[in-house]
Amino acid sequence: MRVARAHAYGCGMTVILLRHGRSTANTSGVLAGRSPGVHLDDRGREQADDLVSRLGDHLAEIKAVVRSPLDRCAETVAPLLAALGTNGDRPPEVVVDDLAEVDYGGWTGRSISELLKEPLWKVVQQQPSAAVFPDGEGLADVQARAVRAVRDLDRIYGGPDGSGVWVACSHGDVIKSIVADAMGSHLDAFQRIVVEPASISVIRYASSRPYVHTVNNTQKLSIPTPRPPAGDDQQASDDAVVGGDTGATATVPATSG
């Protein structure tokens, strides 16, 4: 599905960006892209199972599980959905096309060692905003669709009070582009961001700006608790803490992977 545009940008909503677990393509040396038939390998299935315990303290807070339409994302969130309850009472599973893997076009299915020799490889590494894959899409277009989807979904699942937490399971370059946007970085810097299989990155979309709470976390997770308004001043509650966050709203110590 494509996400309908929602109401004005809200405050305090938190998205857990989850990269799918390790797939058979991750260890094959081939750029799988949107190729059909790519599934989690044994390690990836273990990572999917471990996700339940990693999110254990926050399962009750999750309002929706959103994912890319590709099989490896469906398999990654399956244990989480099972842990969230039966079809009647669990949060919705939402498939969103705009969170799909990059359309690598003519690069799809080719070996990484072969692609290293392509002139476009250097562009992808050094100036990704200018990279357009042959018969595929450009990385700038990937970022535009992914960021638009996440922000629109965040307005939906953040709830009226902005305390909602939701999961979005997607792919490495897609998540990196979302994190770069939240950090206020140019897309040309997104190759500096590392997003491993089954890693979690947490972004809270406040009314003033996004806050990036963790990137590439492969262990236990800490979800931010929105700060209460400072008197009648909602804006002040969304401002960055001068001197650094006090940790007063943290619920579980975070360990970066």
C-alpha positions in Angstrom: 0.0 0.0 0.0 0.9 3.6 -0.4 0.4 5.8 2.6 -2.3 8.6 2.5 -1.1 12.0 3.7 -2.2 12.6 7.2 -2.7 15.6 9.5 -0.1 18.2 10.4 3.2 17.1 11.9 2.7 16.0 15.5 5.0 15.6 18.4 6.8 12.9 20.4 6.1 9.9 18.2 8.6 7.1 18.1 9.5 4.7 15.3 11.7 1.6 15.7 13.5 1.1 12.4 14.3 -2.6 12.0 16.5 -4.0 9.3 15.5 -7.5 8.3 17.5 -10.4 9.7 20.4 -11.9 7.7 19.3 -13.4 4.4 20.6 -16.0 2.1 21.7 -13.1 -0.2 23.7 -11.3 2.5 26.2 -14.1 2.6 26.2 -14.9 -1.2 28.1 -11.9 -2.4 25.2 -11.0 -4.7 23.1 -7.8 -4.8 19.6 -9.3 -4.3 17.6 -6.1 -4.4 14.0 -7.0 -5.1 14.7 -10.5 -6.4 12.0 -13.0 -5.4 12.8 -16.0 -3.3 15.3 -14.4 -0.9 14.6 -15.7 2.6 16.3 -15.5 6.0 19.1 -17.9 6.6 19.5 -19.9 9.9 21.2 -16.9 11.6 18.5 -14.5 10.3 15.8 -16.7 11.8 17.6 -16.7 15.1 17.8 -12.9 14.9 14.0 -12.7 14.2 13.3 -14.9 17.3 15.7 -12.8 19.4 13.8 -9.6 18.5 11.0 -10.5 20.8 13.2 -10.6 23.9 15.1 -7.4 22.7 11.7 -5.6 22.6 10.2 -7.4 25.5 9.9 -4.4 27.8 8.2 -2.4 25.1 5.9 -5.0 23.4 2.8 -3.5 25.0 3.6 -0.1 23.6 3.7 -1.1 19.9 0.8 0.3 18.0 1.7 -1.2 14.5 4.2 -3.4 12.7 4.9 -1.9 9.3 7.1 -3.7 6.8 8.4 -3.9 3.3 6.6 -6.3 1.0 9.6 -8.5 0.6 9.8 -12.0 2.1 12.8 -11.4 4.3 11.0 -8.6 6.1 7.8 -10.7 6.5 9.9 -13.5 8.0 11.7 -11.1 10.4 8.6 -9.7 12.0 6.6 -13.0 12.1 7.8 -14.0 15.6 7.2 -10.4 16.9 3.6 -10.5 15.5 3.0 -13.9 17.1 4.2 -12.5 20.5 1.9 -9.5 20.2 -1.2 -11.6 20.3 -3.8 -13.2 18.1 -5.2 -11.6 15.0 -8.1 -10.2 17.0 -6.2 -8.2 19.5 -2.7 -7.6 18.2 -1.5 -4.4 16.5 -2.0 -4.3 12.7 0.6 -5.6 10.3 0.9 -3.1 7.5 2.7 -3.7 4.2 4.0 -0.5 2.6 5.5 -0.4 -0.9 7.5 2.8 -0.1 9.6 0.9 2.4 10.6 -1.7 -0.1 14.2 -2.4 -1.1 16.0 -0.1 -3.5 15.1 -1.0 -7.1 18.7 -1.6 -8.3 17.5 -2.3 -11.9 20.2 -3.8 -14.0 22.4 -4.3 -11.0 20.0 -6.7 -9.4 21.4 -10.3 -9.1 24.9 -9.3 -10.0 27.9 -10.1 -7.8 29.4 -7.4 -5.7 32.9 -8.2 -7.0 31.6 -7.5 -10.5 29.8 -4.3 -9.5 33.0 -2.9 -7.8 34.4 -2.4 -11.3 31.4 -0.3 -12.5 32.0 3.5 -12.7 28.7 4.0 -10.9 30.1 2.2 -7.8 32.2 5.2 -7.0 29.2 7.5 -7.4 27.2 5.4 -5.0 30.1 5.6 -2.5 31.1 9.2 -2.9 28.0 11.1 -4.1 25.0 8.8 -3.6 22.5 11.7 -4.2 23.6 11.5 -7.9 23.4 7.8 -8.2 20.7 6.4 -10.4 20.8 2.6 -11.1 20.4 1.5 -14.7 16.7 0.8 -15.4 16.1 1.3 -11.6 15.7 4.2 -9.3 17.9 6.9 -7.9 19.0 6.9 -4.2 17.6 10.4 -3.8 14.2 9.1 -4.9 14.6 6.2 -2.4 15.1 8.7 0.4 12.2 10.8 -0.7 9.7 7.9 -0.7 11.0 6.3 2.5 11.1 9.5 4.5 7.6 10.5 3.3 6.2 7.1 4.2 7.8 7.1 7.7 6.6 10.6 8.5 3.1 10.0 7.3 2.9 6.6 9.1 4.3 8.3 12.2 1.4 10.7 12.2 -1.0 7.8 12.0 0.5 5.5 14.7 1.9 8.1 17.1 -1.6 8.5 18.5 -3.3 11.8 19.5 -1.0 12.4 22.5 2.2 11.6 20.6 3.2 8.6 22.8 2.8 5.9 20.2 5.6 3.5 19.3 5.6 1.5 16.1 8.0 -0.7 14.2 9.0 -0.3 10.6 11.0 -3.3 9.1 12.9 -2.4 5.9 16.3 -2.6 4.2 19.8 -1.3 4.8 20.0 1.6 2.3 16.4 2.6 2.9 16.9 2.8 6.7 20.2 4.7 6.3 18.5 7.3 4.1 15.8 7.8 6.8 18.4 8.1 9.6 20.4 10.6 7.5 17.3 12.7 7.0 16.5 12.6 10.8 20.1 13.7 11.6 19.8 16.6 9.2 22.6 15.1 7.1 22.9 15.4 3.3 22.3 12.1 1.5 25.9 12.2 0.4 26.9 11.4 4.0 24.6 8.4 4.4 27.4 5.9 3.6 28.9 6.9 7.0 25.9 5.2 8.7 26.1 1.5 9.5 22.9 -0.6 9.6 23.5 -4.3 10.2 21.0 -7.1 9.7 18.5 -7.2 12.5 19.8 -3.9 13.9 17.4 -1.4 15.4 17.5 2.4 15.0 15.1 4.6 17.0 13.9 8.0 16.0 11.4 10.2 17.9 9.6 12.7 15.7 9.0 15.7 17.8 7.2 18.9 16.8 10.4 20.8 16.4 12.7 18.2 14.9 13.4 14.5 14.8 15.6 13.0 17.6 17.8 10.0 16.8 18.1 7.9 20.0 20.0 4.9 18.7 21.5 3.6 15.4 22.5 0.1 14.6 21.6 -1.3 18.0 21.9 -5.1 18.0 21.2 -5.7 21.7 18.6 -4.6 24.3 16.6 -1.5 23.4 15.7 1.7 25.2 12.6 3.5 23.9 12.3 7.2 24.8 9.4 8.4 27.0 8.1 11.8 25.9 8.8 14.6 28.4 5.7 16.3 29.8 5.1 19.9 28.7 6.9 22.5 30.7 3.9 24.3 32.1 1.8 25.6 29.2 4.8 25.6 26.8 4.5 22.4 24.6 7.5 23.7 22.5 9.8 23.6 25.5 9.1 20.0 26.1 10.3 19.1 22.6 13.5 21.2 22.8 16.9 19.5 23.2 18.2 19.5 26.7 21.1 22.0 27.1 24.1 20.1 28.4 22.7 16.7 27.2 19.8 14.5 28.1 19.6 13.7 31.8 18.5 10.1 31.3 15.4 10.6 33.4 13.1 9.2 30.8 15.1 6.2 29.8 13.5 2.8 30.7 16.2 0.3 29.8 20.0 0.9 29.3 20.8 1.0 25.6 23.8 -0.9 24.2 24.8 0.0 20.7 25.8 -2.8 18.3 
